[in-house]
Amino acid sequence: MLAPRVAAPVAEHMTPHDLVTYFRCPYEMELVRANHARTVTGGPGVVRTPADVVPLRQSPMFAPPMGHVVVTEGRLDLDDRDVLVYEDEGEDDLPVLFPPERVRLDPRFRNGGRTLVDRELGIAGRPDLIVQRADGSLVPVEYKETHLFVGYHEAHGRLFDTVQVVAECRLVEAAFGRRVPYGVVLYGDEAGGGLHEGWVRIPYGDAEKGWLRAALVQVRDDSVRAPVPHERNCAGCEPNAEGQCRFAAARYEGPHHRAAFAATPRA
């Protein structure tokens, strides 16, 4: 007699933003996801982090490959034959990079179908923009209103932007079935009037693909999701701004609380 088939467990759903928040602080990811669940379903929004958890000194996630990342000051380098094929219409204040005649949005991802899904890895999300380059390759562009950070490769740089873009490269590859050689983080420097604009080219090759798979396994296998109290993390953490985190290393109080949080760059 044949043994009954046992269904394979369904992998925990992840988004690029989940990976970003986990990279900064796994507990922040848990709080953000719980808040989202309460908003969407009206349920309790369960947080798996134990009450007696021991905080970590640094992120448990190992950094993505950075050896071939290219940092460039100034405007994004675009070719006259490049076209825009995707735009997250739910995002406000995205930069206008192309004239109307070079905007050819893919009809599959319009009118409520903007979310890109990779069923193999169990991730889904929305890049800000996708550019089809002159050679036919696709490049996701993630836009940040902040300035290009000096020391991007160093510990104080925005490495979580790299985490986000690598995941978005995978989503574009899976959803479009097309080659994705790299992704871009575009820094618009809105506060500085464009004086420190810049962009970062993040390769998407075997090393990055391997890192993403390993990172997803690590996050899904982590049953603790411990906090990483650090002023840099906590100052830009929305659950902390709402007073939900008792581990916070930095908590703004008084009349400037909201203004300080709003001015802090976030993913």
Secondary structure, DSSP 8 states (H G I E B T S, - for coil): -------------B-HHHHHHHHH-HHHHHHHHHHHHHHHH-S-----S-TT----SS-SS-----TT-EEEESS----TT-EEEEE-TTSSS----S-GGGB---GGG-TT---EEETTTTEEE--SEEEE-TTS-EEEEEEESS---TTTTSTTS-HHHHHHHHHHHHHHHHHH-S---EEEEEE--TTTTTTT-EEEEEE-SHHHHHHHHHHHHHHHH-SS------HHHHHT-HHHHTT--TT-S----STTHHHHHHTS---
